[in-house]
Structure formats: structure tokens, C-alpha cells
């Protein structure tokens, strides 16, 4: 079976790849097992040197790697370069801090002595999405390689050139064969791989359907899994917010990565006393966005990642309108080649609308007006997702109180949901479970072993 790499700015096929055979996959897993036997005994200093080398190569090759991202999934070139920069920072972060994070934790039991020692568990399978083809891999691979595990990656089919480039970076950085391996296979075959006894843990970032499939297999075979799935982040603007600042960040929160971001601001909720002002300014800003080729520096909104993605979100908008919603801006595909969609604003979205609970993965913003703070909180929580969210207010303590009542894994005050190496990333409810990044991220796939030393007089 073949896999195509297509430029979404033109919808033209760039390259065709053949899937790996069962024999090739089996050999790759065997090499990963072999590499683990040695890597788990490798000192932190050697592991860190490798990750620093990878980070250095990312920075050295930033321009060409960013061009690959833009070519395969349509990210604006400036944002693609930012993704490479962030990925390098993640590799450096874990190289610098992993030994500290995984050091023995001394306990103080009533009797005897005890400690918790961290050790790697083996070969891990990561199923990664197309929207951040380098960053998503970095946040899974960097901590787990530093922990002593070895990595198999099933990357999204539409970014296979990026996937191959990452594996080549590791080889150029002198990684042992089998430490990091790209598997060019379908999603269905990736789920089937979970049954392989040589694979000890699995992580997926993607859709709820893909996560449910992988989690089912992981549970069936008693394997640890981490899932980061969809999101429908609320962007709450309270009456005491700096409206102009909120508008500026709202545009960033909505349009970053052409809106194809799990932590993009998707539901904009404003208290009625300032709602008209906020929404009018935000709508005008979105209307001014320059849509075009993502390689052009002047472009502010590029294509969606694929024709399939563009068709899906256009259909969602249509179904929303058919269900009673009103379009305030955009709502249509662009009449030109490529997977383009206008910046779109929807209002009058009520509970009986068939797409009320759906995630809009693209440049579509949904506006909601509420009477007060409590209604804003209630509406923010009225979602099957629980990834991130934002609260805008000049009263920081108030912002913290509101954040505490929002049922998500992350809440940012006076900033859209964001990511960086030293902040934990993950959600709750339908957005998945487990955490990546920060110290929490390196603790997901390690054995936290209790070692207890008894005294001669120990009554136990």
C-alpha cells in the first residue's frame, strides 16, 4: 500500500512512499529491543550528549526542516521555523534535567530506610499527528530516550518526509541503531502492533477515535498508555479585561497553525457588558487576515493540512448553519486550488445544534455571550473535552479562582493556551490522560521501584 505526501497549498502530490512490510517492521522492533538492552545501562551524560547533538542539528537545519513542514501540512513558514526552535529546546531541556528528575527519591518510613528508584521499561510506540510534526515527536521522544527507553514512531501519513527527516537527524547525531525508528505503516497496523509483547508502552496524540482504538488494545494487553486527544478550548473574557489585549491574543489563539491545533482557542465566551465590543473588534481582525501561500512572509492564514480537512470543516460549518447557527464572517472555501478555508465566525450556537459539542479544527471561531462569570464557567465546562482554556481579567486572583473551576488539564490567565518544555501538557475528559513535557512527562514510562532496607530489629 502506498502513502502520499501532498502539498495542501496546491493539492498536488509531492512524493509517494510504500508501506513497510511485516518483515521490515518485525526487524525494526527486534533492533529496538536490542538497542534497549544497552541503552538502559548508558550513563545520563551519554544520553544527554546525544540529545544535545539532535538539538544542534535541528537549529543548523532549521530552514530546510521548516520548509518540509510547510510543504507537507501547510504551516506558515515563520511558524514552522518556530516549531523547529521549540523542538530543539525540548531536547536540550531533557538533556539538562533528566538526571535530576529521575534521581532517587528518599522516603522516610516509620521503620527502616526506603527510596524510589526510576528505571526504563523498554520499547515504546508513539503514534504522532501531522499538525506539529517535529514538536509532537520531540515531546514524546526526548524524555523517554533520556529515561533509557527506545522509541518506535508511527507518524501521520501526510508528513512522511518530516518523519524520515527526524530519523535521519538521530542517525546523523550518532544514535545507536534501534534507539529511534520511524515505522512507515498505517494507523490500523499501529494499533495491531500494541499486541506485540516486545512493546511495553504506547502514546498517541490524535483524534478521539484513534485514541479509543489504541487505548482498547493497550488495556487488552495490560500496557501503559498516554493519550492527548482533541480539545475545544474556551477563551473567556470577563468584564474587567483589557479588551484590546484580549483581542490580540484571541487572534493568535484562534489562527496559530491555521487553527489546526488541539489547544487553539475555539469557543470565545464574553460577559455581555463587553461582549459586543470584544466580538466586533475580533471579527474585524479576523476579516483583515491575509490568506495565501504559506511560504510567503506576508501570509497570515494558510491552507488546512489536507483537502480532506478542508472538506470536513466546511461541512461542519454548513451543518452548524442548518442547525440554526448564524455566520458573521466567512464560512466558505476559497475558489482556488488548495485546501483553503476563509476565517469564519459563527454565533447563535445552542445546545440543540448538531455540532454544538464538536471540535472545529481550523480557522472557525464560535462566539458566545453570557450574563456573568458563573455562566462563563458553566459554558466552558459544557464540553466533552477538557484540554485547555483561557481567562482574561485584570484581577489575577479572580482569574485564578475562575481557572480553578474550569475542568481542563490546563488554564492560562491573560494568554491563550500555550506550550513550552518546562510546563506540563495534557487534559482530562475526552481530551485524554497522562502528561507530557516538564518533570511530569518523563515519569509516564518509567518503573518507580520501591527499595526498602530493613533494620535487624524491624518488627516486620
C-alpha positions in Angstrom: 0.0 0.0 0.0 1.3 3.5 -0.9 1.2 6.7 1.2 1.2 10.1 -0.4 2.8 13.3 0.6 0.7 16.2 -0.8 1.2 19.9 -0.7 -2.1 21.4 0.7 -1.4 24.8 -0.9 -1.8 23.2 -4.3 -3.3 19.8 -3.6 -0.6 18.3 -5.8 1.1 15.0 -4.8 4.8 15.7 -3.9 6.0 12.2 -3.1 4.7 8.6 -2.8 6.0 6.1 -0.3 5.4 2.4 0.1 4.4 1.0 3.5 6.9 -1.2 5.3 6.4 -4.9 5.0 5.6 -7.1 8.1 9.1 -8.5 7.9 10.7 -5.0 7.9 8.5 -3.9 10.9 9.4 -7.1 12.8 13.1 -6.5 12.2 12.8 -2.8 13.4 11.2 -3.9 16.6 13.9 -6.5 17.2 16.6 -3.8 16.7 14.8 -1.6 19.1 14.8 -4.4 21.7 18.5 -5.0 21.1 19.2 -1.3 21.5 17.3 -1.1 24.7 19.4 -3.8 26.3 22.4 -1.5 26.0 20.8 2.0 26.2 19.2 1.3 29.6 22.7 0.9 31.0 24.1 4.0 29.3 25.0 6.9 31.6 22.9 10.0 31.6 25.8 12.0 30.3 26.0 9.9 27.1 22.2 10.2 26.6 22.4 13.9 27.2 25.2 14.3 24.7 23.0 12.6 22.0 20.0 14.8 22.7 22.2 18.0 22.6 23.5 16.8 19.2 20.0 16.4 17.9 19.0 19.8 19.2 22.1 21.3 17.5 21.2 19.6 14.2 17.6 21.0 14.4 19.0 24.5 14.8 21.5 24.0 12.0 18.9 22.7 9.6 16.1 24.9 10.7 15.3 26.4 7.3 15.2 23.2 5.3 13.2 21.4 8.0 10.7 24.2 8.3 10.3 24.1 4.6 9.4 20.4 4.8 6.7 21.1 7.4 5.2 23.9 5.3 5.3 21.7 2.2 3.6 18.7 3.7 0.9 20.3 6.0 0.7 24.0 5.2 2.0 25.7 8.3 3.1 29.3 7.8 6.9 29.2 7.2 7.6 31.5 10.2 5.6 29.2 12.5 7.3 26.2 11.1 10.7 27.7 12.0 9.3 28.4 15.4 8.3 24.8 15.8 11.9 23.6 15.0 13.2 26.1 17.6 10.8 24.8 20.2 11.7 21.2 19.4 15.4 21.9 19.9 14.6 23.5 23.2 12.7 20.4 24.3 15.6 18.1 23.5 18.0 20.4 25.4 15.6 20.7 28.3 15.5 17.0 29.0 19.2 16.6 28.3 19.8 19.1 31.0 17.3 18.0 33.6 16.5 14.3 33.2 19.1 13.0 35.7 17.7 15.4 38.3 14.1 14.4 37.6 14.9 10.7 37.8 17.2 10.8 40.8 16.3 8.5 43.7 13.5 9.9 45.9 14.4 9.2 49.5 11.4 8.2 51.7 11.1 8.4 55.5 9.1 5.3 56.6 8.4 4.6 60.2 10.7 1.6 60.1 13.9 1.1 58.1 15.1 3.0 55.1 13.4 3.3 51.7 13.7 5.0 48.4 12.1 5.2 45.0 14.3 4.4 42.0 13.3 5.1 38.4 14.1 2.7 35.6 13.1 2.5 32.0 10.5 -0.1 30.9 11.6 -0.9 27.3 10.5 -0.3 23.7 7.8 2.4 23.4 5.4 3.1 20.5 4.5 6.7 19.7 1.6 7.5 17.3 2.1 11.1 16.3 -0.1 13.7 14.4 0.6 15.8 11.4 -0.2 19.3 12.9 3.2 19.7 14.7 5.3 17.0 13.0 8.6 17.8 14.9 7.3 19.2 18.2 5.0 16.3 18.9 7.7 13.8 18.3 10.2 15.8 20.4 7.9 15.9 23.5 7.5 12.1 23.3 10.9 11.0 22.3 13.2 13.4 24.3 12.1 12.5 27.8 11.7 8.8 27.1 15.1 8.4 25.5 16.7 10.2 28.4 14.9 7.8 30.7 16.6 4.9 28.9 13.7 3.7 26.7 13.9 3.1 23.0 11.4 4.6 20.5 9.3 3.5 17.6 7.3 6.2 15.8 4.3 5.8 13.6 3.9 9.3 12.2 0.9 10.7 10.4 0.8 9.5 6.8 0.7 13.0 5.3 4.0 14.1 6.8 6.3 11.2 5.9 9.1 13.4 4.7 9.2 15.1 8.1 9.1 11.6 9.8 12.0 10.4 7.7 13.9 13.6 8.4 13.6 13.1 12.1 15.0 9.6 12.0 17.9 10.9 9.8 18.7 13.5 12.5 19.1 10.8 15.1 21.4 8.8 12.8 23.4 11.9 12.0 23.7 12.6 15.7 25.2 9.0 16.1 22.3 7.4 17.8 22.6 3.7 18.2 20.7 1.7 15.6 17.3 0.9 17.0 17.2 3.7 19.5 14.8 5.8 17.4 12.9 4.2 14.5 10.3 5.5 12.1 7.7 3.0 11.1 6.1 3.8 7.8 2.8 2.0 8.4 -1.0 2.7 8.6 -2.8 3.6 11.7 -4.6 0.3 11.8 -1.3 -1.6 11.7 0.0 0.7 14.5 -2.9 -0.4 16.8 -2.3 -4.0 15.9 1.4 -3.6 17.0 0.3 -2.9 20.6 -0.2 -6.6 21.0 3.5 -7.3 20.3 5.0 -8.4 23.7 8.2 -6.6 22.9 6.4 -3.2 23.0 6.0 -2.1 26.6 4.1 1.2 26.4 2.2 3.3 23.9 1.4 7.0 23.5 -0.9 8.7 21.0 -1.7 12.2 20.0 -4.6 12.4 17.7 -8.4 12.0 17.3 -10.7 10.5 19.9 -11.5 7.6 17.6 -7.8 6.8 17.1 -7.2 7.2 20.9 -10.0 4.9 21.8 -8.7 2.3 19.4 -5.2 2.4 20.7 -6.3 2.5 24.4 -8.5 -0.5 23.8 -5.6 -2.5 22.6 -3.3 -1.2 25.4 -5.9 -2.2 28.0 -6.4 -5.6 26.5 -2.7 -6.3 26.7 -2.1 -4.6 30.1 0.2 -1.9 28.8 0.6 1.7 30.0 -0.8 4.3 27.6 -0.8 8.1 27.4 -3.4 9.9 25.2 -3.6 13.5 24.1 -6.7 13.9 22.0 -9.0 16.7 20.9 -9.8 20.0 22.6 -12.4 22.7 22.4 -10.7 25.4 24.5 -12.8 28.2 25.9 -11.4 31.7 25.7 -13.3 33.6 28.5 -13.3 37.4 28.5 -14.6 38.9 31.8 -15.9 42.5 32.1 -12.7 43.8 33.7 -10.4 42.5 31.0 -8.2 44.7 28.8 -10.3 44.2 25.7 -7.6 45.3 23.1 -5.1 42.9 24.7 -7.7 40.1 24.7 -8.5 40.7 21.0 -4.8 40.5 20.0 -4.4 37.2 21.9 -7.7 35.8 20.6 -6.4 36.1 17.0 -3.2 34.3 18.0 -5.1 31.7 19.9 -7.5 31.0 17.0 -5.3 31.3 14.0 -2.0 29.8 15.2 -1.1 26.8 12.9 -4.1 27.9 10.7 -6.4 26.9 13.6 -5.4 23.3 13.4 -4.2 23.0 16.9 -5.6 20.9 19.8 -5.1 23.8 22.1 -6.4 26.5 19.7 -9.0 28.9 21.2 -12.2 27.5 19.7 -15.1 28.8 21.9 -15.0 32.6 22.7 -17.1 33.4 25.7 -17.6 37.1 26.7 -19.6 38.6 29.5 -22.5 40.6 28.0 -21.4 44.1 29.2 -18.3 44.0 27.0 -19.3 41.2 24.5 -20.3 43.5 21.6 -17.1 45.5 21.8 -14.9 42.4 22.1 -16.6 40.4 19.3 -16.7 43.3 16.9 -13.0 44.0 17.3 -12.1 40.3 17.0 -14.3 39.8 13.9 -12.7 42.8 12.2 -9.2 41.5 13.0 -10.0 38.1 11.5 -11.5 39.7 8.5 -8.2 41.5 7.8 -6.1 38.3 7.7 -4.1 37.8 4.5 -4.9 34.4 3.1 -2.4 32.8 0.8 0.7 30.6 0.1 2.2 29.6 3.5 5.8 30.1 2.1 5.1 33.9 1.6 6.1 36.0 4.6 3.1 38.3 4.2 0.6 35.4 4.5 -1.3 35.3 7.9 -3.6 32.3 7.2 -2.6 29.4 5.1 -4.3 26.3 3.8 -5.6 23.5 6.0 -3.4 20.4 6.2 -5.2 18.5 3.5 -8.2 18.6 1.2 -9.9 16.1 3.5 -9.5 18.5 6.4 -10.9 21.4 4.4 -13.9 19.5 3.3 -14.6 18.3 6.8 -14.6 21.8 8.4 -16.6 23.3 5.6 -19.2 20.6 6.2 -19.2 21.3 9.9 -20.0 25.0 9.2 -22.8 24.0 6.9 -24.3 21.6 9.5 -24.0 24.3 12.1 -25.9 26.8 10.0 -28.5 24.1 9.1 -28.9 23.6 12.8 -29.7 27.3 13.4 -26.3 28.9 13.8 -25.5 32.2 12.1 -22.4 33.1 10.1 -20.9 36.5 11.0 -17.8 36.2 8.8 -16.5 33.8 6.1 -17.9 30.3 6.1 -16.7 29.3 2.7 -13.9 27.6 0.8 -11.7 29.8 -1.3 -12.3 29.5 -5.1 -8.8 28.5 -5.9 -6.6 25.4 -5.8 -5.5 24.2 -2.4 -7.1 23.3 0.9 -8.1 26.8 1.8 -11.0 28.0 4.1 -12.0 31.5 5.0 -11.6 32.8 8.5 -15.0 32.1 9.9 -17.1 33.4 12.8 -20.2 31.6 14.0 -22.8 32.7 16.5 -26.2 31.6 17.7 -24.8 28.2 18.6 -27.2 26.5 21.0 -27.3 23.1 22.7 -29.7 21.6 20.2 -27.3 22.3 17.3 -25.9 19.0 16.0 -22.3 20.3 16.0 -22.5 22.0 19.4 -20.1 19.5 21.1 -17.8 19.1 18.1 -14.3 20.4 17.8 -13.7 22.9 15.0 -10.2 22.0 13.8 -9.4 25.0 11.7 -10.0 28.8 11.3 -13.5 28.8 12.7 -14.4 30.7 15.9 -17.7 30.3 17.7 -18.9 33.3 19.7 -21.0 33.0 22.9 -22.4 35.8 25.1 -23.1 35.1 28.8 -24.6 37.2 31.7 -21.8 36.8 34.2 -18.7 34.9 35.4 -20.6 31.8 36.6 -22.3 31.4 33.3 -19.0 31.7 31.6 -17.6 28.9 33.8 -20.6 26.7 33.2 -20.4 27.1 29.5 -16.7 26.5 29.4 -17.3 23.2 31.2 -20.2 22.2 28.9 -17.9 20.2 26.6 -16.9 16.6 26.2 -13.3 17.9 26.0 -11.0 19.1 28.8 -7.7 20.1 27.4 -7.0 23.8 27.9 -8.6 27.2 28.3 -8.0 30.9 28.9 -9.4 33.6 31.3 -8.9 37.3 30.6 -9.2 39.6 33.6 -7.2 42.4 35.2 -7.8 40.8 38.6 -5.3 38.0 38.7 -6.7 36.4 41.9 -10.1 36.4 40.2 -8.6 34.8 37.2 -7.1 32.0 39.5 -10.5 31.4 41.1 -12.1 31.1 37.7 -9.3 28.8 36.4 -9.8 26.6 39.4 -13.4 25.9 38.4 -12.7 25.1 34.8 -12.5 21.3 34.2 -9.4 21.0 32.0 -5.8 20.0 32.2 -4.5 23.5 31.6 -5.8 27.0 32.1 -3.9 30.2 31.2 -4.7 33.6 32.5 -4.4 36.6 30.1 -2.9 34.3 27.4 -4.2 31.6 25.1 -3.4 28.0 26.0 0.3 27.5 25.0 3.2 25.1 25.4 6.8 25.1 26.4 9.3 22.5 27.6 9.0 23.2 31.3 5.2 23.2 31.5 3.2 20.0 31.8 0.8 19.4 28.8 -2.3 17.2 28.9 -6.0 17.1 29.5 -9.0 15.3 31.1 -12.4 14.0 30.0 -12.4 13.3 26.2 -9.1 15.0 25.8 -7.2 12.0 27.1 -5.0 11.3 30.1 -1.4 11.4 31.2 1.1 14.3 30.8 3.9 15.3 28.5 6.7 17.8 29.0 8.1 19.1 32.3 9.1 16.7 35.0 5.7 15.0 34.8 6.4 14.0 31.2 9.4 11.9 32.0 7.7 10.0 34.7 5.0 8.4 32.5 7.0 5.5 31.1 9.4 4.6 33.9 9.1 2.0 36.7 9.0 3.7 40.0 10.6 0.9 42.1 10.4 0.9 45.9 13.7 -0.3 47.5 13.4 -0.8 51.3 16.2 -1.7 53.7 15.1 -3.3 56.9 16.8 -2.9 60.2 17.7 -6.0 62.2 15.1 -5.0 64.9 12.5 -4.3 62.3 9.2 -5.8 63.6 8.1 -6.6 60.1 
